[in-house]
């Protein structure tokens, strides 16, 4: 088969792939018939910093409890332009419909002093002005959130100027957010509470600000009816703790928190009564807008009562999963309810309602467990990354000491005295079994972090320790199955089992809703809110290694069983596996990972070419990469053709291209890549991987083929297949690191699976002596001859 024929044969494969990716393109029923049940005459949006679902109680907070019973409810991610969202960050993000950040830490802005009234002197002398009121000072004990809360109390006399500062902040600009866009989109707004003014104080916006709710119910009702949009900030929880720079779970003192929540409950009851007395349809939204004081990030309350918001779970196209919504979804929800167009700068999507919500007691328990899972994941990822680096470093260093090979190849010749010392210190014939077991367990660990989520660890009294125990137990189980089963007698049997378990876990999970990925230690969580469903970037690294290696092994097995093997025999299994994997990775209803598609398509194409002995030239590689871009482009356009509220990030990126916002996304991803390279623990895994490659794969390394083409007890043909798979993996991980915002974390995560398997493979090879070891044991020489015999037949033990 010529290169041209091979390229033609790839065309139907890509067509089948595109058909597979069309799933989920049917618009929702309400959009199809033009009847929007979410239309409202007024919207009242209430922001309560620090409010979480565990605060609700039928006795302590009867008004909030009643509202939750009649509303669509969900777990709200308040992620803004910084890792911990504070009060002003939250309101700026709500108004932008995109992630924004109040610049800080800053000195609080003092209120403008009142003109001093002249006071007459007692003796009739000229009057003198009174002293200006004292300027408030910053409490040095305040956290970032404490500083913003102080600014909201004593400053914000000119919210328009503050919004300009927010817009100029580098984090806000990185996300392409336009603070105050909500106020520019609505005819007029009423604001209660200074902090909420940041949501609507855009240039040319029409809004009025009051410091607090009016005491008279009739006046409150009149206030809510003045404009189509009313924003209310209830900040009682901000005062429920003494200042402190140290982070706590919720930033408040328990006794003070109860009183603050009761005050919020009373205010919500008054607001709900006033809303019920308004003419027309009113949508009432309530959200925990931010953390308070020194509180750590967590999920917050999200409720919606009114047109279209039936009792159920809240969700949106920005999350794709019930019961999760984001703070950036609030502004698009307001604009849809008022029938107003959404600015292109808004990345959020309107709230929708999913059925299946149980009674309120069970629903709140489920939301509280979702918060527990997200908090444990958020606070455990850094430790997990360091442990993975440490485990793999120990495996590589131990392998180098036990197996040797690092003093062979293109290294300066050593005196015989040094060689003798090295041989005496290197236990070549001892510890191989222990090393292979440790390497197999290390390779089982990444997949075990997902399987551990089958255990309901969030229901226990110590969820973090229970999760750790579940990961350890699952790792031991997978390692035992791989190392002790009947396949252990085959040279590659245990490694194939680890790869198969990892791949089956990742494919099965995405087909069943990505439940193991959400809050998995190598997955994602709703607090960071980078993704809520589908494949995360780190997961793709593991998927690429397991899928490409198993595909190469399966193709080799089919060729061996074929009576008349040909290039088509090699290409067909690779094409089938590529279609299935790429379809699952890229489908908007499944993997939703367009960066993964860009990385997977060229990897499978190059793997097929290498296995079929089709020369990979620069021109052909360019065609392969162009094919990947074409596939992603077609899928993205198809997703963009869906209704705006149903698009995944694939379709939204097409919209950003058309609106001129794409460069913002690309530059943000590039900055994230640099940040991970310089600051993530996983970046150290790359160093471990480079050390392992230098030890095992350099000329003269333990996994480089000898004169007969065999290596590590493998036949020459198997070595060729392994080399093709490793080349395809390298290409896939390189492309993935370039196009995803996880950067080097993607290949680093892949290395946590690949590196220990390579060490395991090297440890299973018969011991060999280094060049110049003329007194090598006769047993080793005999084993080298046996390897050649096994390699010549293509069979290994």
Helices and strands as residue ranges (DSSP letters): H 3-20, H 29-32, E 42-47, G 53-55, H 62-70, E 72-77, H 87-96, E 118-119, E 128-129, H 144-154, H 159-168, H 170-174, H 181-185, E 189-192, G 194-199, E 207-210, H 217-224, E 229-233, G 236-239, H 254-276, E 282-287, E 300-305, E 312-316, E 324-326, H 329-337, E 351-354, H 360-403, H 416-425, H 432-451, G 452-454, G 457-459, H 463-484, G 486-489, H 493-511, H 537-561, H 567-586, H 594-611, H 618-640, G 644-646, H 649-659, H 662-679, H 683-696, H 716-739, H 744-763, H 778-793
